[in-house]
Amino acid sequence: MTSQEELLNKLKDNLLITLGKRVQELREAQGLSQVDLAGKMLGKFDTTNISRIESGRTNPTIFTLFRIAEALEVPLHQILIFEDSK
């Protein structure tokens, strides 16, 4: 793997971890468990997917992020504000 590929992978990993922490922060601020959040989401969504997103182990689609935002009753862009989650 080239150093550029390594850098891109590291950036992606850091972004996914930061995004996951933000989702977790917003969920916990509302006193919701992962089960609660999955239950509030449009359509069927498994709790293990919430866990994978929050731990940065998966790259959620924009539609999944939209569904999370709707369930949390926040604008989609609120999930992408990382400065507040440090």
Buried (B, 14 or more C-beta within 10 A) or exposed (E): EEEEEEEEEEEEEEEBBBBBBBBBEBBEEEEBEBEBBBEBBEEEBEBEBBBBBBEBEBEBEEEBBBBBBBBBEBEEEEBEEEEEBE
